[in-house]
Amino acid sequence: MKAGPTLEADRLTVDFKRRGAPPLRAVDAVSFALHAGHTLALVGESGSGKSTVVRALSRLVAPSAGEVRLDGEARVRDAAYRRSVQMVFQDPFASLNPAHTVGHHLRRPLLVSGRATRADVDARVEELLTSVNLTPAADIARKRPHELSGGQRQRVAIARALAPEPEVLLADEPVSMLDVSIRLEILGLLDRLKEERRLALLYVTHDLATARHFAADVMVMYRGQIVERGPSDEVILRPRHPYTQLLASAAPGATGSRERAREARAARLAARDARTAELRETTAHGGCRFRARCPFATERCAQDPPAVALQSPGHEARCWLYEEPVTAGPARAEPG
């Protein structure tokens, strides 16, 4: 069993060029680690930068700065890295080619990665389909994606990601396009596969309830920065950053706290306040990025970027409400 993290992101930064304007910083010096047999959740609203983190880790976009290490190595050959780090996309309808059979979608990664030969590839396809609860596997392999339900398609996508026998699985909103009735089944499947195969799993979602249930640790992202991180129960049931409090109060069953609901209403009112409207016009380079929506914003928040402060063992928040900063490190989430 490996002692260290499987995948590490160290101050990962992604900028997007814009014609006639400064580059847009979608991910700003984000650091974390993924461990075998462990799920880390990355949560935040749309536009926070979650999917860009995943695309940078999967090498679909190039980082502007920072480093990604696989098994402690920063420079890993592309083919080896892609075999070891696989992605499950959000949309099972768009991620499968409707012109090809399910069997074709699984044979190709098995053969390319060398996990099967032409003589045994069909047997390996059936093993993969059975592992994701798609039976009878031989019949499913002959079908095309349009003949399957959304949940079945996502199971095929998961099987395809497993074909190269990866160490890391990046699941980018894997159930958001599915019916509510089958979301827990897919998440339960991912959880079982993580345990059986000792996968390091990054679960990207905007749903705090599933993040708490399926992940031991949670990172909360806002405008490209990690604003809070720690054990899932600690972060979601006792959030410290005002943004996390806002998310938790809006999540059905996440906290159920009247106090959190009051904080959410206060934050919405603050966002409409003339003072916060003026703050919104300031540049993103100085101060706290959440200050325009924060009911607790002060002049200091408009001038200085907040430091990361320790709330309890393993629980951090980036906010001037807390005065004790901690030393920034490349990865703070540990296996739970």
Stockholm file with secondary structure:
# STOCKHOLM 1.0

chainA/1-336         MKAGPTLEADRLTVDFKRRGAPPLRAVDAVSFALHAGHTLALVGESGSGKSTVVRALSRLVAPSAGEVRLDGEARVRDAAYRRSVQMVFQDPFASLNPAHTVGHHLRRPLLVSGRATRADVDARVEELLTSVNLTPAADIARKRPHELSGGQRQRVAIARALAPEPEVLLADEPVSMLDVSIRLEILGLLDRLKEERRLALLYVTHDLATARHFAADVMVMYRGQIVERGPSDEVILRPRHPYTQLLASAAPGATGSRERAREARAARLAARDARTAELRETTAHGGCRFRARCPFATERCAQDPPAVALQSPGHEARCWLYEEPVTAGPARAEPG
#=GR chainA/1-336 SS CCSSCSEEEEEEEEEEEETTEEEEEEEEEEEEEECTTEEEEEECCTTSSHHHHHHHHTTSSCCSEEEEEETTBSCCCHHHHHHHEEEECSCTTTSSCTTSCHHHHHHHHHHHTTSCCTTTHHHHHHHHHHHTTCCSHHHHHHSCGGGSCHHHHHHHHHHHHHTTCCSEEEEESTTTTSCHHHHHHHHHHHHHHHHHHTCEEEEEESCHHHHHHHCSEEEEEETTEEEEEEEHHHHHHSCCSHHHHHHHHHSTTTCCCHHHHHHHHHHHHHHHSHHHHHHHTSCTTSSCTTGGGCTTCCHHHHHSCCCEEEEETTEEEECTTCCCBCCCCSCCCCCC
#=GC SS_cons         CCSSCSEEEEEEEEEEEETTEEEEEEEEEEEEEECTTEEEEEECCTTSSHHHHHHHHTTSSCCSEEEEEETTBSCCCHHHHHHHEEEECSCTTTSSCTTSCHHHHHHHHHHHTTSCCTTTHHHHHHHHHHHTTCCSHHHHHHSCGGGSCHHHHHHHHHHHHHTTCCSEEEEESTTTTSCHHHHHHHHHHHHHHHHHHTCEEEEEESCHHHHHHHCSEEEEEETTEEEEEEEHHHHHHSCCSHHHHHHHHHSTTTCCCHHHHHHHHHHHHHHHSHHHHHHHTSCTTSSCTTGGGCTTCCHHHHHSCCCEEEEETTEEEECTTCCCBCCCCSCCCCCC
//
